[in-house]
Each structure stands twice: as structure tokens, then as C-alpha cells.
């Protein structure tokens, strides 16, 4: 079978990856009906069904999954190779897509990359704030940010920040009404401001450690959020205790608007790392971003 172009295969890859004709049509800049017609034409030419359609979702059949696993990586390689041609230009150029949690985006990406971007107007940074363990290959991100011990072993990892430590904090007003906890177990008697990640049904447990012995505590309270900044805001409003990255509360602790407890129970974690596939063709713009983010002691 000969092809004059591969638009129908690109359309199929988009639908299969997105699991939705609506999202794929938006991504490709075509109408949903035109996209559906393209997929039907491809299935007719191949003589086999590639997608299973329901009222709520679209998923590849066995044949569709085989085609997706074969075609998608090749299209990705072509896209990356085209992006690398920017190296032939006088200045670095291109869009770098990065996925990161809110704290990482605020504490590392923004301060380091905002200082860089004024000098490179042809480089674009597309940051997706997401707490889920995103598959950067299937979601077509150039790189992601995770704590060092969370990076998959088949990825290249570049340390971009110092070790992190969590801090359990509350306001003086809150502690005027409640005794300070002496051990993590005491938190079960307190109103605690929780975090629920997209990949977890229940709020996250609070993780502690002392003398090498870990201790996890499940806490309760009035408020549950899916990001860190609102939890700090709720703590400042005296709704209870929050467990947040230490650097977020440094100024509040100095000013006395927050009080820290259980410090000796909060261990240091490996800092943030930028990670990306080892087979990635690194453009000049991407290498520029990596070097700007690299942690230097």
C-alpha cells in the first residue's frame, strides 16, 4: 500500500493518544466530523478496525495499539529531528514542554528560566503544572521534574535543586487553642490541612522519620486541596496545621506569622531533578534550558 501523505496516520495517533475525538480535533485544528471521516477512511483502506468507540471514550483495538506503538515513536523522532534543525539558526529557538508540580514550577523553573528568557526571545517554555506521575513520552513532553528518588531508571536525570525538607506549621492563634504536637502521632488530635493527588483516592499520608525509622501518619481536618499554595493559605488563616516545603514558609517563620513543630521528625529528601528520555535528540534550545536549570553547589 502506497501513501501520498501520512495525515491519516497522524490523525489516528492523535486520537489514540488523547482517547477523544474532541481533544484530538482541537489539537490538530480540524473539525471533529472531518477527523472522524479521516479515521474511517484509514480503517477502510487497511480493512481493519483500529479504534473502539463508545459514548464516553475511544480506545485502540489490538490492531490499533500495534499501529500506535509502531507509528507514534517514528513520528516523534521526526518531530524531534525537525526541532533540532533550529541548531542551524543563529540563535536557539523552539518550544520546550516541561511538566512539574506546583512547588517545583514556582521554586525552580520560574526563578531560573525567567532570568534566561529575556536573552533568548525565540525560545518558548510551555510548563504544565501537574501532580500526577506523568508519562512524558506518551504525553509528548520534552522533560519533567521529580524528586531524585522518583525518577525512572531509564531516564537521564539532572539535579536542578538542593535537598528538600518539609515543615509542619501553624499560626500562633491556632496554637493558643491547641497544644503543640510532640510526636507525629499527636497530629491525629489536630485539624490538619490535607493534600490529595490525582493518582491517589485518599489524601496523602504525612511522612516522617527519626533516627532512620520512618513513621507515616494519616491525619484529618476540614480542608483538602490538590496543590500546595492553598494549603499554606489555609494554615495562615488558622484552620490548622500544614505540612509544606520548608522554603515556602521561611519568611513566615522569621516574621512569626507561623510556628514550626516536629522539626526533628522531618528528614531531607533528594532535591528536584529534570529528567528526559535517553534517546532524545537534544536541540540547542533544550540544552540551554538544561544548563540554566542545573544545580551548582
C-alpha positions in Angstrom: 0.0 0.0 0.0 1.4 3.4 -1.1 0.8 6.7 0.7 0.9 10.1 -0.8 1.0 11.6 2.7 0.6 10.4 6.3 -2.0 12.8 7.5 -4.4 10.0 8.3 -1.8 8.2 10.4 -1.0 11.4 12.3 -4.8 11.8 12.9 -5.0 8.2 14.2 -2.0 8.7 16.6 -3.6 11.9 17.9 -7.0 10.2 18.6 -5.4 7.1 20.1 -3.2 9.2 22.4 -5.9 11.6 23.5 -8.6 8.9 23.8 -11.0 11.5 22.4 -12.0 12.8 19.0 -12.9 16.2 20.6 -9.4 16.7 22.2 -7.6 15.3 19.1 -9.6 17.6 16.7 -8.7 20.6 18.9 -5.0 19.6 18.9 -5.0 19.1 15.1 -7.0 22.2 14.4 -9.7 20.4 12.4 -13.4 19.7 12.9 -14.5 16.6 14.8 -16.5 15.3 11.9 -13.6 15.8 9.5 -11.3 13.9 11.9 -13.9 11.0 12.2 -14.1 10.8 8.4 -10.3 10.6 8.1 -10.2 7.7 10.6 -13.0 5.8 8.9 -11.1 6.2 5.6 -7.9 4.9 7.1 -9.8 1.9 8.6 -11.4 1.2 5.2 -8.1 1.3 3.4 -6.5 -1.0 5.9 -9.5 -3.3 6.1 -9.4 -3.5 9.9 -10.9 -1.6 12.8 -8.3 0.5 14.7 -10.5 2.2 17.3 -13.2 1.1 19.6 -15.7 3.9 20.1 -18.2 4.3 23.0 -20.3 7.2 24.1 -17.7 8.2 26.7 -14.3 7.1 25.4 -12.2 6.0 22.4 -9.5 3.3 22.8 -7.3 1.4 20.3 -8.2 -2.1 19.3 -5.4 -4.7 19.4 -4.5 -3.8 15.8 -4.8 -0.1 16.6 -2.4 -0.5 19.6 0.1 -2.3 17.5 0.0 0.5 14.9 0.2 3.2 17.6 3.3 1.6 19.2 4.9 1.3 15.8 4.0 4.7 14.2 4.0 7.1 17.2 7.7 6.8 18.1 8.7 7.3 14.5 6.6 10.5 14.2 8.1 11.7 17.5 11.6 11.1 16.2 10.8 13.1 13.0 9.4 15.9 15.1 12.5 16.0 17.3 14.8 15.9 14.4 12.9 18.8 12.8 13.2 20.7 16.1 17.0 20.0 16.2 17.3 21.9 12.8 16.9 25.0 14.9 20.6 24.5 15.8 21.4 25.7 12.3 19.9 29.1 13.1 22.0 31.9 14.6 20.1 31.8 17.9 18.5 28.9 19.9 14.8 28.6 19.1 11.9 26.3 19.7 9.3 25.3 22.3 10.4 23.2 25.3 7.5 21.5 27.1 8.0 20.6 30.8 5.7 19.0 33.3 6.2 19.7 37.0 4.4 20.0 40.3 3.4 23.5 41.5 6.1 23.9 44.1 8.8 22.8 41.6 7.5 25.2 39.0 7.5 28.1 41.4 10.7 27.4 43.3 13.0 26.2 40.5 11.6 26.6 37.0 10.3 30.2 37.3 13.3 31.8 39.0 15.9 30.1 36.8 14.2 30.3 33.5 12.7 33.7 33.8 16.2 35.1 34.1 17.2 33.2 30.9 14.3 34.0 28.6 15.0 37.8 28.2 18.2 36.9 26.3 16.5 34.3 24.0 13.3 35.6 22.6 13.0 32.7 20.1 12.8 30.1 22.9 9.4 29.3 24.3 8.8 27.5 27.6 5.5 25.5 28.0 5.0 24.5 31.6 2.2 22.1 32.6 1.6 22.1 36.4 0.5 18.6 37.3 0.9 16.4 40.4 0.3 13.1 38.7 3.3 10.9 37.7 3.0 12.0 34.0 4.5 9.7 31.3 6.5 12.4 29.5 7.0 10.1 26.4 3.3 9.3 25.7 2.2 12.8 26.6 4.9 14.3 24.4 6.7 16.5 27.0 10.4 17.3 26.4 11.2 16.8 30.1 9.7 16.5 33.6 10.6 17.4 37.2 10.5 14.9 40.1 12.4 14.3 43.3 15.5 12.4 42.7 14.3 9.1 44.1 11.2 9.2 41.9 12.9 9.4 38.5 12.7 6.2 36.4 16.0 4.4 35.8 15.8 4.5 32.0 15.7 8.4 32.1 18.6 10.8 32.1 18.3 12.8 35.3 19.9 16.2 36.0 19.8 17.6 39.5 18.4 21.1 39.4 17.9 22.0 43.1 19.2 21.4 46.7 17.8 18.8 49.1 14.2 19.5 50.3 12.8 19.4 53.8 9.2 19.5 54.8 7.9 21.8 57.6 4.8 21.3 59.8 3.5 24.7 60.6 0.6 26.5 62.3 -0.2 30.0 63.4 0.3 31.4 67.0 -3.5 31.8 67.1 -4.1 28.1 66.3 -1.5 27.1 69.0 -3.2 29.4 71.5 -6.2 27.0 71.2 -4.3 23.7 70.8 -1.2 22.2 72.4 1.8 21.8 70.1 2.3 18.2 69.0 5.4 16.5 70.4 5.3 13.4 68.1 3.7 12.8 64.7 1.1 10.6 66.5 -0.2 13.8 68.2 -1.3 15.1 64.8 -4.3 12.8 64.9 -5.7 15.1 67.6 -5.2 18.2 65.4 -7.0 19.8 62.5 -4.6 19.2 59.6 -4.8 20.6 56.0 -4.5 17.7 53.6 -3.3 17.1 50.1 -5.0 14.8 47.6 -3.1 13.9 44.4 -4.8 13.0 41.2 -3.3 9.5 41.3 -4.5 8.8 44.9 -8.0 8.2 46.1 -7.3 9.2 49.7 -5.4 12.2 51.0 -1.6 11.8 51.2 -0.2 10.4 54.4 2.3 12.7 56.2 5.7 11.1 56.1 8.2 11.5 59.0 11.4 9.9 60.1 13.7 9.9 63.2 16.9 8.1 63.8 16.4 6.3 60.5 13.0 4.9 61.4 10.1 6.1 59.1 6.7 6.9 60.5 3.7 7.7 58.4 0.6 9.3 59.9 -2.9 9.7 58.3 -4.4 13.0 59.5 -7.8 14.6 59.3 -9.1 18.2 59.0 -11.7 20.5 57.4 -9.7 21.2 54.3 -8.3 19.1 51.4 -6.6 20.6 48.4 -4.8 19.2 45.3 -1.9 21.7 45.4 0.4 23.3 48.0 -0.3 27.0 47.9 -3.9 26.8 49.1 -2.8 24.6 52.0 -0.4 27.3 53.1 -3.1 29.9 52.8 -5.4 27.8 55.0 -2.7 27.4 57.6 -2.1 31.2 57.7 -5.9 31.6 58.2 -5.5 29.4 61.4 -7.6 26.5 60.1 -5.0 24.0 61.3 -1.6 22.6 60.6 0.0 22.2 57.1 3.0 20.1 56.0 4.6 22.1 53.2 8.1 22.5 51.7 10.4 24.4 54.1 11.3 27.1 51.7 7.7 28.2 51.3 7.5 29.2 55.0 10.9 30.7 55.7 9.8 34.3 55.7 6.6 33.5 57.7 8.7 31.8 60.4 11.0 34.8 60.6 8.0 37.2 60.8 6.3 35.0 63.5 3.1 34.5 61.5 3.8 30.8 61.5 5.3 28.5 64.1 7.1 25.3 63.2 6.7 22.0 65.1 8.1 18.5 64.8 11.3 19.8 63.1 13.4 16.8 64.3 10.9 14.4 62.6 11.2 16.0 59.1 14.0 14.4 57.1 15.7 15.8 54.0 14.7 14.5 50.6 16.7 14.4 47.3 16.0 17.6 45.5 14.3 18.1 42.2 15.7 16.6 39.1 15.0 17.3 35.5 14.5 14.1 33.6 14.1 13.2 29.9 14.4 10.1 27.6 18.0 9.0 26.9 17.2 8.7 23.2 16.0 12.3 23.0 17.7 14.4 20.3 18.8 17.5 22.2 18.2 20.7 20.4 20.3 23.8 21.2 17.3 25.3 23.0 16.8 22.2 25.1 20.5 22.1 26.1 20.3 25.8 27.0 17.4 25.1 29.4 19.1 22.1 30.9 22.2 24.2 31.7 20.2 27.0 33.1 18.4 24.7 35.5 21.4 22.6 36.5 22.1 22.8 40.3 25.5 24.1 41.2 26.7 23.8 44.8 
